[in-house]
C-alpha cells in the first residue's frame, strides 16, 4: 500500500524528510497520509524516542562507542510495550528487528545482536513468551524499505519541530527560506493527523498512559522522552535560556 501511495504521489528514489521542499511538499503529504492512515487503523505502530538537553547523564559518555546501542536497546525493550503484546500467552511471539544502517564496527554490531537477543530470557519477556531470536536481527538500508522511509518523514518532522528548526533563517536574511516553510507545513499536517488520533497529543513529552501501562503496546502512535536513570537536570541548557 505504501509503495503504491509513493508511486501515485510521484516520489522517485528514497523518500526522506531532508528532500522536502516547496516543489514536492504535496507529494510528501500524500505519501505520509497513507502511512498515518495505517497508524490510525492500528495496522502499523510508530514510536519516537528523543532526549532533552536539560537531562544530563553522569554515567553515559557522549563519546562512548556503545551509546548508540544502549539507546537502541532501551528503545526496543521499552518503547513499544512488547511485554504487553501477548496477554493470552497461548503461543510464542517472535520479534524481528531490522536495524537501519547501524553506525559502528562489525564486532560491536555482532555483540549488540547477542545482547539484544538476550531479551528472550529477560524474566518479563520470558514469562510473556516473547522472543527476539538472534537470526531475526538484521541490518537494512532505508532505500529498500518503504515503511522505514515513511518513518523517516514522520521522525524528521518531529525532530524539525522539537529542535525549533522551523524558526531558522538563512544567515543575513530577514525571512525564513522556502524549504523551511514547506517543511513546517508538512510538519503541521502530520501533527494534525496525530492529534486526530490523540486530541491532546504533545510532541515534547512522553505520551500518557491513561489506560494503564498496556497503552504502550495498544496505542498506535507514541512519543517517549528518554530520561536516563541517574541523570541530573541542567536548566541552563533549556531552550528558553538559549
N, C-alpha and C positions, 0 to 999 in steps of 0.2 A: 504493500500500500504506500509506503513512504517512497519507494523507488519510483512508483508511478506518479506520485504527487510532485516529486522533484523534477521528473521529466516534463510533466504538464506545466510546471512553473517556468520551464525554460532554463533551469540551472544546469550548467555543464561543468564537469570536473567535481572536485571535492567542495561541498558546501561548508563554509566556515564563517564564523562571526566576523573575522578580520576582513573578509571580502565585501562586506555590506557597504553600499553607498547609495546615492540618490538614483542611480540608474537601475538598481536591482532590488530595492527595498520591498517593493510589492511582491516580487517573486519569492523573496525570503519569508515574507509574512504568509504567503500561501503555503509554502513548504512547512514552516513551523506550525501553522494551524493544523495541518494534517497530523503532526506529531502530538500536539496538545489535544486533538480530538481523541486520540488513542488514550492519552492520560486521563481525560475527563471520563472516558468509558471504562477506566480502570483496566485497560488491556496492556498498559505499559506504566511502569512506576519510575519516577525520576527523583533523584536525591542530589542536593547541592550541599557540599560541606565547605565552610570558609572559616577563617580566623579573623580576629580583630587585633589591631596593633597594640591596643591597651593591655592585652593579656600577654605578658612577657614570661617565657619559660626560663627556669633556672637550671633545669637538668637536660634540656634538649638543645644541643648546639645547632645553630642555624646552618653551620657548615658541615654538620655530621652527614657522612655518606648515607647513613641509614634513615635520615629524616623522611625522605620521600616514602620509603617502605613502611615506616612506622605510621605515618598518616594514612596510607593506603590500607594498612591492616586494620586500623581503628575504624575507618570508613566502612569497610566490608563487614566487619564484626558487628557494628552498632547502627549505622545509619539506616539500613533497610529493615531493621527489626526482624531479621531472619529467624530469631528464636521463637517468633510468634506465627510463623508461616505454616506450621504443621500441627494444628491443635488436636487432630484426631490420632496422630502418630500411627496410623494404620500401615503406612509404607514409608520407606526412607525418602527423604528429599535430597536430590543430588544438585548441588550448586555448581554452575560453570562460571568461571571468572575469566574475562577477556581483558587483558591489560593493554592500555593504549601506549605503545612505544615507551615502555618503562626505561627511564633515563639513568642507566647505571651499567656496571660491568656485568658480564655474563655470570661470573661466580656469585656476585651479590644477588642477581636475579634468581639463580638456582637456589640459593639459601633462602630467599624470600618465599619461593614456592613451597619449600619444605616447611617453613614456619607457618605459612598461611594454611596449608593442608592440615596442620596440626589442630586447627579449629575443630576438626571432626571429633577429636577426643576431648575438646573443651567440655566440662561437665554439663553445661546447659545445652549445648548443641547435641551432645551425645544422648542426653535424656529425651530431647525432642526429635531424635532420629534425623538430624541434619548433617550431611557430609559434604566436604569440599575435597574430592579426590585430587591428588597431585596431577594426574593426567587430564584433569578438567581445568587446569590453569594454563593459559597460554597468552602469547603476545599477539596483538593485531595492529593493523595500520588503519587509521580512521578513513583514509582514502577509499578503502574497500568495504566500509561498513556504514550504510546509510543511517542506521539508528544512532550510531556514535556521532555522525555529522549533525543530526538533529539535536543531540545532547550538547554538542559544541556551541550551537547557536543559542540555546537556552542558557547554558552556563556563561557564555560570553556576554549575553545581555545582563545577567546578574552581576558579573564582575564589573562590567561597564558602569552600572549604577552604584554598586557598593563602593567602588573606588572614585566615584564622582568624576569619571571621565567625561560625562555629559556636559560638564562646565568648562572643559578645556578650550582654549582659543589659540590659534597659531601665534607664535611669537611676533609681537609688534602689531597684532591685529586687534580690532575692537569687537569683532563679531566671531562667533564660532564657525568652524568650517562646515561645508555642505555634508561631508561624510559623518561628522559628529551629529549633526541634526537628523540625518537619515537614521543613524543607529539609535538615537533617542526615540524616534517614532516607532522603530521596531521593538525596542525595549518596552515602551508604553503599551504596545499591543499585546506583547507576551504577558506583561504584568496584569493587564485587564483580563486576559484569559484565565490566568491563575486565580485571580480574585473571583472569577465566575465559579471556580471550584471551591475556594475558601474565601468568603467575602471579607474577612478581617485579616487577610494574609499580610504579613510584614516581612519584607525581604531581609531585613537586617537582624532578625532574631531567630532562634530555633523555633520551628513550628510547634504549637501547643499540642497537648495530648488530653484533650477534654474527655475523650472516651476511654482513657487509660493507656498504659504503655503499649498495648497491642496496636494503637494508632500508628506506631512506627512502621508496621507492616501494612495495615489496612489502607492508610492514606496513599493516594496515587502520586502526590507531589509533596515534598517536604524540604525544608532547609534545616541545616544543623550548624550552629555556630560552635565550633570545636574549641573548648577551653581545656588545655592540658592540665592534668592533676598537678598541683603544686605550683601553678603559675601565680604571678602577682599582677595586680592592676597598676599600670603606669599611665595615669590620666593625662600626663603631658604629651602622650603620643596620640591622643584623640584628635578627631577632625577639627573640632572647634578650636583647639589650641593651635592648630596649624593655620 
